[in-house]
Amino acid sequence: MAAEEELSIVDLVKIYAQQETIGQLKGAGRWLGFGAAGASLIGLGLVLALVGGLRFIQSKFDTTFDGAWSWVPYAIVLAVAIVLLALSISRVKKATLAKEPK
């Protein structure tokens, strides 16, 4: 018979605690890091797209929105931004950091 090393209760508790805390914290850090990077890039892209849309409306309809109607392109872009925000919020579904079983 080969001599097997027996682990004490204290060793088993330490191993279990490391497995359940350090592993989970690494996963949470990775999840938060990728989420923050993705949100930043999507946010920057949407801001640039909205400003581009505003400039497009202002350049193509420059005589339509003169004088008292100069605020309309801004209202259109604001409405589009609100719709995109509502759509983005409605698509968020993940409520936990734990991996879902397959």
Secondary structure, DSSP 8 states (H G I E B T S, - for coil): --------HHHHHHHHHHHHHHHHHHHHHHHHHHHHHHHHHHHHHHHHHHHHHHHHHHHHTTTTT-GGGTTHHHHHHHHHHHHHHHHHHHH-----SS----
